[in-house]
Amino acid sequence: MVNMAARLHQKVAKNNTELCKQMTAILQSPIGAIQVSGCDEGIHSIQLQESFVPKDRTRVASFSCELCQCQEEMTAPVKHCMTWLRAYFCEPRTTGKLPLPAFHHPIFQQATFTCKVLRTLLNDVEFGEMASYKQLATLAGNSKAARAVGGAMRSNPVPIIVPCHRVICSNGQIGNYMGGRGNHLKQWLLTHEKLLKESRETSW
């Protein structure tokens, strides 16, 4: 009976998001074009340009981000998302003070382990930190579910904001990103955060 109710809830959530009127905006970033899609209720997806090869992230690098022209006015969640992404690359010290955009992808409206894992990652693994798949599984309440955590990372519709790039293998290897096609982007993001975290620590 509980499983039937859960499936019904998932179906309703999916149908509700399919009825949304979505708009898309593109941000030119240091790791290529980032496409953000969302409606008035929240963000549906963030898509990265897996074929883009960014310049090496060095300690002295400075960045700029440019919003490509949109065909229609951005919804409030898309605006919030663009502001947050710009800050992440250009002024990362300010991201903690910015509100996160609302999410409206079906995965965040379902009472599933995947949703719990993504929410736990968002709330508990901070900028410059890393967690193994097993550690994240433990944080989400099931230490034996490391493989399921890997599946949740592959299902993440809003990378960078829900930072699946911070989840690595227990042996210290970074693991796959975007099905292995975006490993170079994952390494860039980890280096970006590592350098910023080190600069914060040395400035104290």
C-alpha positions in Angstrom: 0.0 0.0 0.0 2.9 2.4 0.9 4.7 1.5 -2.4 1.5 2.2 -4.4 1.1 5.6 -2.7 4.7 6.5 -3.4 4.4 5.5 -7.1 1.2 7.6 -7.3 3.0 10.6 -5.7 5.9 10.2 -8.2 3.4 10.1 -11.2 1.6 13.2 -10.0 4.9 15.1 -9.4 6.1 14.1 -12.9 2.8 15.2 -14.5 2.9 18.5 -12.7 6.4 19.4 -13.9 5.6 18.3 -17.5 2.9 21.0 -17.5 5.4 23.7 -16.6 6.2 26.4 -19.1 10.0 26.4 -19.1 12.5 28.9 -20.3 16.2 28.4 -20.9 19.2 30.7 -20.4 22.8 30.1 -21.1 25.8 31.3 -19.1 29.2 31.4 -20.7 31.5 30.2 -17.9 35.2 29.1 -17.4 34.0 25.5 -18.0 32.0 26.3 -21.1 28.3 27.0 -21.8 26.0 26.2 -18.9 22.4 25.8 -19.9 19.8 26.4 -17.2 16.1 25.5 -17.7 13.4 26.4 -15.3 9.8 27.6 -14.8 8.2 30.0 -12.3 8.3 27.3 -9.7 12.0 26.4 -9.9 14.9 25.0 -11.8 14.4 21.8 -13.8 17.9 21.2 -15.1 21.5 22.5 -15.4 23.4 21.1 -18.4 27.2 21.4 -18.8 29.1 21.4 -22.0 31.0 18.1 -21.7 33.0 18.6 -24.9 34.5 21.9 -23.6 38.1 21.8 -22.4 38.7 24.6 -19.9 42.1 26.3 -19.3 44.0 25.0 -16.3 42.7 26.4 -13.0 45.6 28.2 -11.5 46.0 30.2 -8.3 46.3 33.5 -10.1 43.5 33.0 -12.6 40.5 35.4 -12.7 37.3 34.7 -14.5 34.3 36.4 -16.0 30.9 34.9 -16.9 28.6 36.3 -19.5 24.9 35.7 -19.9 23.8 34.9 -23.4 20.8 36.7 -24.7 17.5 35.0 -23.8 14.6 35.0 -26.2 12.2 35.6 -23.3 12.4 37.1 -19.8 14.0 34.9 -17.2 11.9 33.4 -14.4 12.9 34.4 -10.9 14.4 30.9 -10.1 16.5 31.1 -13.4 17.7 34.6 -12.4 18.7 33.3 -8.9 20.4 30.4 -10.5 22.4 32.6 -12.9 23.4 34.9 -10.0 24.6 31.9 -7.9 26.6 30.3 -10.8 28.3 33.7 -11.6 29.3 34.0 -8.0 30.5 30.4 -7.8 33.0 31.1 -10.5 33.8 34.8 -10.1 33.2 35.6 -6.4 33.0 32.2 -4.6 33.3 33.7 -1.2 29.8 35.2 -1.6 27.9 32.0 -2.5 27.2 31.2 1.1 25.3 34.5 1.4 23.2 34.0 -1.7 19.8 32.2 -1.7 19.7 28.9 -3.6 17.2 28.7 -6.4 14.2 26.6 -5.9 14.2 23.2 -7.7 11.2 21.9 -9.6 12.6 18.7 -11.2 10.5 15.6 -10.3 13.4 14.0 -8.5 13.2 16.6 -5.7 9.5 16.0 -5.3 9.7 12.3 -4.6 10.2 10.5 -1.3 13.1 8.4 -2.6 16.6 7.6 -1.4 18.0 9.4 -4.5 16.2 12.6 -3.3 17.5 12.1 0.2 21.1 11.7 -1.1 21.0 14.8 -3.2 19.5 16.9 -0.4 22.2 15.5 2.0 24.9 16.4 -0.4 23.6 19.9 -0.9 23.4 20.5 2.8 26.3 18.6 4.3 29.2 18.6 1.9 30.5 22.2 1.7 32.6 24.2 -0.7 36.1 22.8 -0.8 35.2 19.6 0.9 34.9 16.1 -0.6 33.1 12.9 0.5 33.4 9.3 -0.7 30.3 7.5 -2.1 30.3 5.4 1.1 30.6 8.5 3.4 27.7 10.1 1.6 25.7 6.9 1.9 26.3 7.0 5.6 25.3 10.6 5.9 22.1 9.8 4.0 21.3 7.0 6.5 22.4 3.8 4.7 26.1 3.0 4.9 25.7 0.0 2.6 24.2 2.0 -0.2 27.4 3.4 -1.9 26.4 2.0 -5.2 22.9 3.6 -4.9 24.7 6.9 -4.2 26.6 6.5 -7.5 23.3 6.2 -9.2 22.0 9.3 -7.5 25.0 11.3 -8.7 24.3 10.2 -12.3 20.6 11.3 -11.8 21.5 14.7 -10.5 19.7 17.2 -12.7 21.3 20.3 -11.2 25.1 19.8 -11.1 27.4 22.4 -9.4 24.6 23.6 -7.2 24.0 20.1 -5.9 27.7 19.4 -5.9 28.1 15.8 -7.2 31.6 16.8 -8.3 32.6 16.7 -4.6 31.8 12.9 -4.4 34.9 10.8 -5.0 36.0 7.2 -4.7 37.2 5.8 -1.3 40.7 5.3 -2.8 41.0 9.0 -3.5 40.4 8.9 -7.2 38.0 11.5 -8.4 35.6 9.0 -10.1 33.4 9.6 -13.1 31.5 12.7 -13.9 28.7 12.9 -16.5 29.1 9.2 -17.2 32.9 9.6 -17.5 32.6 12.2 -20.3 33.1 15.2 -18.0 35.9 14.0 -15.7 38.1 16.9 -16.9 35.3 19.3 -15.7 35.1 17.5 -12.4 38.8 17.9 -11.9 38.6 21.6 -12.7 35.8 22.2 -10.2 37.6 20.4 -7.5 40.8 22.3 -8.2 38.8 25.6 -8.2 37.4 24.9 -4.8 40.7 23.6 -3.4 42.6 26.7 -4.4 39.9 29.0 -3.0 39.8 27.1 0.3 43.6 27.2 0.7 43.6 31.0 0.0 40.9 31.5 2.7 43.0 29.5 5.2 46.2 31.3 4.6 44.5 34.7 4.8 43.2 34.0 8.3 
